[in-house]
Amino acid sequence: MDAVFKALADPARRTLLDALRQKDGQTLQELTELLDMTRFGVMKHLGVLEEANLVLTTKKGRFKYHYLNAVPLQQTIDRWIEPMRAKPVARAVLDLKSTLERTDKMSKPDFMMQTFIRCTQDALWDALSNPESMAAYHFMCDRVEGEAIEGGALTWLLPDGNKMLTQRPTKVVPKTRIEATFEPHFFGPDAKGSHMVFIIEPQGPACKLTIEHYDIPAGQEGVAEGWARLAASLKSWLETGTPMKAAM
């Protein structure tokens, strides 16, 4: 956590984070235009942000894209602020008619997040693929129906029985990767679907979980907060046995 506070202490680095909050997936050239400093200077600031895990990168072709990783910030908030107040979640839950085919592998993600969880690979896989486990830590839903298999479907249900989200796995590599559609009923009946990926990488006594989200439609940028809440609750549940569910 010291690395997070160090990274946030510099106004230039805060400017870079603000820029990525407004528009994820920017290149070094785009970010350099925001600051009155050399390309090398911006690279050094981005390096500090990467070391603090506040910025993630992915390379596609000749370009390197940068993403705001909200997980460390969410964990800081949960540690000091969350115990003092209940955060109401205001999201309408309606039905959705559209589905989505898998996106092009070469497209860059619109959103990217990473977190490290002290658990086994088997435990993390179960948490991401077992409907009973998913419901145990989800920040809003208390029931998940379906199977995490290619050609199957998973539906997240709110306490009142309404659908919140449907995912249809398009590629499943056991204990390593899940690719699926993302069909958000909470954005309304005409909301478009998108595509998401979970990637699990063992890291000694822990696992690195990467979440990628592709082709997020305009108006649905709020899913970034949802991913941060989900990752924080998942980490807490696996490490302490207690999820971090939002007040309804």
N, C-alpha and C positions, 0 to 999 in steps of 0.2 A: 504493500500500500504506500510505502514511502516513495516508490518510483512514480506513482500516480500523482501525488502532491507535488513532487519535483517537476513533473512534466507540466502540470497546470499552473505553476508559479510564473511562467514566462508569458507575457502578452502575445508574442508572436505565435507561440504554440497554441494558445487559446484561439487566436484568429484562424489557424489552420483547422482546429477542431470545429469551430463555428462554420467554416466553409464546407467541411465534409458533412456537417449536420444538415446544411441546406441542400447539398448535392453530393451524394456519395459516389465513389468510383472515379475521382478526378486524377489526372496525370500530374507528374511533377511540374510540367510546363504550366498547366492551369493554376496550380497552387503558387508557383513562383510569381505569377502576375499579381497576386494579392498582397505581396510584401515588398517593401523597399529594401531588398537585399539580394545578394547573388544567389545563383542556382545552388552553389555549394552550401551557402548558409541555410537555405530552406531544407536541403538534404539533411544537414546536421540536426535541425529541429525535428524533422520527420523521424530521424533515427532515435531520438529521445522518446518520442511518442510511441514508436514501435517497441522499444525496450519496456515501456510501461504497459504494453498491450492495449493502448488506447487507439492505435491505428494498425489496421491489417492491410496487407498488400497481396495482389495477385497479378501475374504477368500473362498477358495475351499478345502473342506476336511480338512486336517491337516495343510495346507500351506496358508500363507498370501502373496499375490502378490502386488508389488508396481509399480505405474505408474506415469510417468511425466505428470503433468497437465499444458499445455502451456497457458491456458487462462489468468492467472494473468500476465505472461510475455508479452503476446500479447497486453493486455490492457495498460501496461506500455509503450510499443513501440508506440502504437497508440496515446497515450497522448502527448508524446514529440517528437517523430521522424516522425510519419506519416504525420502530417500537413506540414512538410517541404519538402517532396518529394513525387512523385507519384511512386508507386511500380508496374512496369510492370509484368504481369503474363504471363509466357512463358509455355504454355501447348498445345500440339497438341490435336485436337478433331477429333476422328474417330469413326466409327461404331463398335459395339460389338455384337457378335453372342451368347455368352454364357449366361446362367442364373444359378441361384443357389438356392438350397433348404435350408431351415432353418437349422442352425447348432445345435449341441447338447447343451442342456441347461447347462450341467455340465462343458463344456469347459471354460477355462478362457479367458477373452478378450485379444487381442493383444494390444489394445489401449483403454485408458479410460480418460475421461475429465469431469470436473464439472465446472459450473459457476452459480452464483446467480444473478437473474434478478428481479428488482423491478417491478413487474407486477402481474396481477391476473392469476389464473390457466386457466381461459377461454381464456385470451389473448395469453398466451404461447401456449396453445393447438391449437388455430386458426393459430398461426404463423408456427406451425409444420405440420399442416394438410390441410390448405387451400391453394391451388395452387396459388391464386392471392397474398396472403400474403407472401408465400415462395419466389416468384419472386421479391417482393418489397425489400427484404433485402439481397438476395443472392449476394455474392461478384463478380460473373461473369455473371450469367444468368439473362435475363430479362423476361423470360416466362417459366412457368411450366404447363404441360398438364397432365390430368388424375385425379384420385381420390385416396385419402389415405384410402382405404378400403381393407379389406382382400380379396385377389384374384384380386385386381386392380393393376394398375401400374401408376407411376409418372415419367415423363421425363422432365429433365432440358434442356432448349434450349438456346444456345448462341445468341447474337444479329444477327449473320449471318444465324441463322436457324439450324445450326448443333447441334447434340445431344452432351451433355456433360456427362450426368449421367442418368441412369434409376434405379428406386427402385420399388420393388414389395412387398408391405406389406404382411407379413405372419401372424402377430398377431397385433390386434389393440384393446387396452383397452381405451375407450374414456377418455380424459383429464389426462391420467396417463402414457400410454406406447404405443410405436410403435416399432414393430420389422419388419425389411424389408431386402431384398437383397440389395446389393450395386454393381451395374454393371457400372464400370467407362469406358466410351468410350474414355476418354482422354489418356488412357494408350495404346491404339492401338487395332486393330481388334481381336487380339488373347488374350487380357487381361482376366484373370480369375475374377470371381465375388467373393464377400465375403458377410458378414452379419453384420448389424448394429442395434443398439437399442437406442431409446430416452426414458428417464425415467423422469417424472415430479413429483416433490414433493413440495407441498405448504410449505412455511416457513414464516408464519406471513404475513407481507406486501410484501413478495417476493416469488419467486419460485426457487427451486434448479433444474437445468437441468443437468442430467448425460448423457453423450454420450459414448457408448461402441461399439467397432468395433472388430469383430471376424474373424479369419482365413484370415488375410491380406496376399495376395501372395507376394512372394519375388519380390522386385523391385517396390512395390507399397507403401513403407513406407512414401512417400511424402504426403499421405492423411492426416497425422497428422497436417501438416501446413494448409491444407484446412479446417479441422475441427476448428482450432484455428481462422482462418479468419471468418468462418461462425458464430461461437459463438460470436465473437466480434461484428460483424455487426448486428446479431440478438439482442444482448443486447442493442446496441446503438439505434436500430430502435424501440424497445419496450419502452425504457426509455426516449428517446428524440424525437422520430419521424423521425430521420435521420439515414439511414443505413450507413455502412462504406464499400462502394464498391471500389474494386481495379480499377486502371486505366487500360484500355484495350490497 
